[in-house]
């Protein structure tokens, strides 16, 4: 994939959620919510202050993150559905 986000944007691949509930019920595709967890595929260079100084990104490619339910814009690259969003839309990193 030859895509690099600009500024403080990140490219995220959603991580699919569980197919079953904790009680063992299978969740049909029509009832599933889109997962709000993903893996960072690519990151931009970071935002810039008014002075031109670069603010480094707090995340990097390979990090697993949580993001808001309505965060980002869905795009398709090489047949794969991905999200592009601002770093500020990320709620936190998973260990």
FENQUIZI-V407028 format. One record per residue. N is the residue number from 1. RES is the residue in one small letter. OMEGA is omega in whole degrees, -180 to 180 (* if undefined). Layout:
n: <N N>
res: <RES RES>
omega: <OMEGA OMEGA>
//
This chain:
n: <1 2 3 4 5 6 7 8 9 10 11 12 13 14 15 16 17 18 19 20 21 22 23 24 25 26 27 28 29 30 31 32 33 34 35 36 37 38 39 40 41 42 43 44 45 46 47 48 49 50 51 52 53 54 55 56 57 58 59 60 61 62 63 64 65 66 67 68 69 70 71 72 73 74 75 76 77 78 79 80 81 82 83 84 85 86 87 88 89 90 91 92 93 94 95>
res: <x x x x x x x x x x x x x x x x x x x x x x x x x x x x x x x x x x x x x x x x x x x x x x x x x x x x x x x x x x x x x x x x x x x x x x x x x x x x x x x x x x x x x x x x x x x x x x x>
omega: <-178 180 176 178 179 173 -175 179 178 176 -173 173 179 174 -176 -180 -179 177 -177 173 178 179 176 178 178 -179 178 -179 -177 -178 -178 171 176 -179 178 177 -179 177 180 180 -178 179 175 -177 -179 179 178 174 177 180 -179 179 -178 174 -176 178 179 180 178 -179 180 179 173 -173 170 179 -178 -176 -177 -177 171 178 -180 177 177 178 -179 178 -179 179 -179 176 171 -176 176 179 -178 176 180 -178 180 178 175 -179 *>
//
